[in-house]
Amino acid sequence: MQRFKSILAVLTEDSLDEVAFERAVHLARVNGAALTLVDVIDAAPGELSRLLNALSGARGGVIEEDVLAYHRDRLAAFAARARAQGVDVSEAVLQGVPFVEVIRMVLREGHDIVVKGATDAGHGRGAFKGFDMHLMRKCPCPVWMLMGQGHGKFDRVLAAVDPSPEADAGREGLDRAVLDLATSLATRDDAEIHVAHAWFLQAERALRHGRYTSGRQDEVDRMVERERQEAGGRLARLLEGYPQVPQAHRHLVKGDPGDVVAAFAEAEEMDLIVMGTVGRTGLAGFVMGNTAETILRAVTCSVIALKPEGFACPVTLDAG
């Protein structure tokens, strides 16, 4: 069972901070992990002071310190609640570009997972906005982005995988990391575990309506069925080491993954999707596949986003 040793919870005011706090404390307790709580001021140290000096005379530095004290007090209140539950907790207020500073903290401290509530869209619901998407694209460790107030307990967990027809060790490694984490969390939450693999026949529509193949629908049907069977074989091979996934919970979903994964998760009332978000490794300028981007912009449930081994984080500790 996968264990976390160091958890970073991002508790910004414009996010579902209570949802993130509760999940982070739960994770810390069941794992015996250390918990770090952070808030982020979207201004570099001294920048707020310079701006406020222009507006309020020479008192900008004093006002900036008041702003910092306010954010420290927010975190201190959260930390006191965590300590009351026996959690080893620390706090930090970061200053700068929010996603950059959070990722730099991950790089400095070696956190195993980042937990954040999605940006608060009102009425207890969240939406993945710029800060959220940047973390899921660029953070080297898993990012758990929580959506909605009703996600204290997860009943149905979906692992979205994409076993490649080619011998792609990186892709298989990422799929196995997704499965390892999803099955571990489902076991710990006593939740149903489901696995989905989206498949489709390339150019099926063109084949069905093309000049030379439109009159040969039986042949196209056979091609589609062959593709489905091959996809099923790839999924079965991937799941050979995961007997905890029942046969009835192994889903072949027909269609482009970007179009069908989020719709499938919503139709099946999944509470959490665990998925990889990077199509290729080693490229700092190519950190999220188009498919993953499309899925994340359509989902209505919480998501854990994973990177493959060898992922090249585009953020560095060098402030320059």
Salt bridges, closest charged atoms under 4 A:
GLU13 OE2 - ARG74 NE 3.94
ASP17 OD2 - ARG74 NH2 2.80
GLU18 OE2 - ARG81 NH1 2.88
ASP39 OD2 - HIS71 ND1 2.58
ASP39 OD2 - ARG74 NH1 2.71
GLU65 OE2 - ARG72 NH1 2.83
GLU91 OE2 - ARG83 NH2 2.92
GLU101 OE2 - ARG104 NH1 3.13
ASP132 OD1 - LYS116 NZ 2.61
ASP155 OD1 - LYS153 NZ 3.27
ASP162 OD1 - HIS197 ND1 3.99
GLU172 OE2 - ARG176 NE 3.11
ASP175 OD1 - ARG171 NH2 2.78
ASP189 OD2 - ARG23 NH2 3.54
ASP189 OD1 - HIS26 NE2 3.54
GLU192 OE1 - ARG156 NH1 2.65
GLU192 OE1 - HIS194 NE2 2.81
GLU204 OE2 - ARG208 NE 2.90
GLU204 OE1 - LYS254 NZ 2.91
GLU219 OE2 - ARG216 NH2 3.07
ASP221 OD1 - ARG208 NH2 2.67
GLU225 OE2 - ARG228 NH2 2.71
GLU227 OE2 - ARG234 NH2 3.97
GLU268 OE1 - ARG156 NH2 3.63
GLU293 OE2 - ARG137 NH2 2.72
GLU293 OE2 - ARG297 NH2 3.16
